Amino acid sequence: MITKVRGDILLSEAQAIAHGVAPHDHFNQGLALALRERHPAMAKDFRHYCHQDNPKPGHAWLWAGPERVIINLMTQEPAPDNHAHPGKATAHNVGHALKELRAILEREKISSVALPKLATGVGGLDWGEVEPLIESHLGDLGIPVIVYESYEKDAKAAEPA
């Protein structure tokens, strides 16, 4: 079941937050920056993971912290020539990352997940292109999938129980 809400995803009570990044991302803008500020160990572990495994766009990586599970979806192309800003997202990468997200959610028995309008901010995609991908990959999961359609700082969303 997909529920669309307005509010601050950082205040979500979902067991996991999924968000879009690029392989070797520096987490220096958007939701990635906010997550790095709250969970610096996650960003450090992500850098280590990228150096070890050199992931490609379309993959997903789970980080389980003391109070939050974060799933990094590699929806964007890597930064060109090691620039600080990652490349743009593609619908192809989003589709593959959502497929991996579903497998992670099922394998890890995660009870709920929150995600933003994936790949539409820094990633540059149109929501009309991304929303159907989320519906098709996660719509029949049987757990709450909470999509934060608009950000309202410090506002707790009305999430399903």
C-alpha positions in Angstrom: 0.0 0.0 0.0 1.4 3.4 -1.0 0.5 6.4 1.0 1.4 9.9 -0.1 2.1 12.5 2.6 3.5 15.9 3.2 6.0 16.6 5.9 9.6 16.0 7.1 10.8 12.6 6.0 13.5 12.8 8.8 10.7 12.5 11.3 9.2 9.4 9.7 8.4 6.5 11.9 9.0 4.0 9.0 11.5 1.4 9.8 13.6 2.4 6.8 14.2 5.5 4.7 15.2 5.0 1.1 16.7 7.8 -1.0 18.5 8.4 -4.2 22.2 8.9 -4.5 25.0 8.3 -7.0 27.8 5.8 -6.7 30.6 7.4 -4.7 28.2 10.3 -3.7 29.6 12.9 -1.3 26.1 13.4 0.3 26.5 17.1 0.0 23.0 18.2 -1.1 19.3 17.5 -0.6 18.1 14.7 1.6 21.5 12.9 1.3 23.1 15.9 3.1 20.4 15.9 5.9 20.9 12.1 6.4 24.7 12.5 6.4 24.4 15.2 9.1 22.2 13.0 11.3 24.1 9.7 10.6 27.7 10.5 9.8 28.7 6.9 10.2 26.3 6.0 7.3 28.2 8.4 4.9 31.5 7.0 6.1 30.4 3.4 5.7 29.0 4.3 2.2 32.3 5.7 1.1 34.0 2.5 2.3 31.5 0.3 0.5 32.0 2.2 -2.7 35.7 1.9 -2.5 35.5 -1.8 -1.9 32.7 -2.8 -4.3 32.6 0.1 -6.8 28.8 -0.1 -7.3 27.1 0.9 -10.5 24.0 3.0 -11.0 20.8 0.9 -10.4 22.1 -0.8 -7.3 21.0 -0.4 -3.7 22.9 -0.5 -0.4 21.4 -1.0 3.1 22.9 0.7 6.2 21.5 -0.3 9.6 22.2 2.3 12.2 21.3 2.2 15.9 17.9 3.9 15.4 17.4 3.9 11.6 17.8 1.8 8.5 18.8 3.8 5.4 18.7 2.3 2.0 20.8 4.2 -0.6 19.4 3.8 -4.1 21.9 4.5 -6.8 19.5 6.3 -9.1 22.1 8.8 -10.4 25.1 8.5 -12.6 28.5 9.0 -10.8 29.9 12.5 -10.7 31.7 13.2 -13.9 35.5 13.5 -13.4 35.2 13.3 -9.6 33.3 16.6 -9.4 31.4 17.2 -6.1 28.0 17.0 -7.7 26.7 13.7 -9.0 25.3 13.2 -12.5 21.6 13.0 -13.3 19.3 10.2 -12.6 17.7 8.0 -15.3 14.5 6.1 -15.3 16.5 3.0 -16.1 18.6 3.4 -12.9 15.5 4.2 -10.8 13.7 1.0 -12.1 16.7 -1.2 -11.3 17.3 0.4 -7.9 13.6 0.0 -7.0 13.8 -3.7 -7.9 16.8 -4.1 -5.6 14.9 -2.1 -2.9 12.0 -4.5 -3.0 14.3 -7.5 -2.7 16.0 -5.9 0.3 12.7 -5.0 2.0 11.5 -8.6 1.5 14.8 -10.3 2.5 15.3 -8.1 5.6 11.6 -8.3 6.6 11.4 -4.5 6.9 8.0 -3.5 8.1 7.7 -0.1 6.5 9.7 2.3 4.2 9.5 6.0 3.6 11.0 7.7 0.5 10.9 11.1 -1.1 9.9 11.9 -4.7 12.8 9.8 -5.7 15.3 11.2 -8.3 13.2 14.4 -8.9 15.3 16.9 -6.9 19.1 16.6 -7.5 18.4 13.7 -9.8 16.5 15.9 -12.2 13.8 13.5 -13.3 10.1 14.4 -13.7 7.8 12.9 -11.0 5.4 11.8 -13.8 8.1 9.5 -14.9 9.1 8.2 -11.5 5.8 7.8 -9.7 4.6 4.9 -12.0 7.9 3.1 -11.3 7.4 3.3 -7.6 3.8 2.1 -8.0 4.8 -0.9 -10.2 7.8 -2.0 -8.1 6.4 -1.3 -4.5 2.6 -1.0 -4.8 1.8 -4.6 -4.0 4.5 -5.1 -1.2 2.0 -5.6 1.6 3.8 -3.1 3.9 3.4 0.6 4.3 5.3 2.5 1.6 5.2 6.2 2.5 6.0 8.7 -0.3 6.8 12.2 0.9 5.4 14.2 -1.9 6.4 17.6 -0.4 8.9 18.6 2.2 7.7 20.6 5.2 10.6 21.1 7.7 9.9 19.8 11.2 6.3 18.7 10.2 5.4 15.2 11.2 3.3 13.5 8.5 0.2 11.5 9.1 1.7 8.1 8.3 -0.3 4.8 8.3 0.0 2.8 11.5 
